[in-house]
């Protein structure tokens, strides 16, 4: 029996997506879990894997088409079965490039070239087209880096940045700065989170002296391989704490909590286009070294735009770390639909009293932002306290 491949929902608020490229052609054999397409959302280009094995019998939605979540984009089946007709009402035909030059925004003095090269329609993603319209950019002047020279979101953003450098001085009354689609998505998501989830915060100070000594020892033993970071240790410590406090690894569902069995730890990553929170899956089953390797691979592929749908949308808890920016402490906004997030800053040397004597220790401040609908202050204090104990007695992280 044939299987319809649907436009996936890669994020709780995703409503539509674009097929950037097909990695398989009609008639190709497809294995379960094999990469078949790249899908573009408002925030990233995500790799899509097949959920079944078979033959790619029909590609319903061509490259560059914008369709609603749940729309049939392809059909996988056997070689000899009849393939039913498919309603393509969810698909939007790629926009034709207008012959007239787009007009620049009235509130900006960024220059645009009036000479437009001749030729056929410009190949560009729907997101790229919307951005070009918002910034008053002629797509014919943008160099595409996508498949076959196709113009994608980052190409328009790069062109807009280059153009702004050449722009004339800003009027004293101020300059209009149009938001990118990713920034609009971030704005919407964070506003929804703060509006819908009643946030409260609990902060603890963690003595990192033993953790840093253990990390140094581990990394000395891991010659020529990936090194364990403080963030990796936090992921492990938090995953262990979530095993004892599962309500923080949950999603609020109105009259009940959906407690997730897997601990998929989201890592806040700042890209040039904006913030994403992809997840390291199944941290409950990973050793500290395995988490270290997985998180490094995740960050590398996030910067290359090669995340899978599961990594992009499957986070059940998240950690945000601004320590590399010399930030001592901060409180993060919960990443929907998670129930909480831990924010950590830089490790600082501070005097502490130990056995009646003043000594210098390495202190890390960690703040949990929690959804009050799933937990109270005492619950959050116990949970972040468990994370603190795991970090201050770090041998449990490698036990």
Secondary structure by P-SEA (a helix, b strand, c coil): cbbbbcccccccccccccccccccccccccccccccbbbbccccbbbbbbcccccccccccccccccccccccccccccccccccccccccccccccccccccccccccbbbbcccccccbbbbcaaaaaaaaaacccccccccccccccccaaaaaaaaaaaaaacccccccbbbbbbcaaaaaaaaaaaaaaacccccbbbbbbbaaaaaaaaaaaaaaccccccccaaaaaaaaaaaaaaacccccccccccccccccccbbbbbbbcccbbbbbbbcccccccaaaaaaaaaaaaaaaaacccccccccccccccccccccccccccccccccccbbbbbbbbbbbbbbcccbbbbbbbbbbbbbcccccccaaaaaaaaaaaaaaaaacccccc
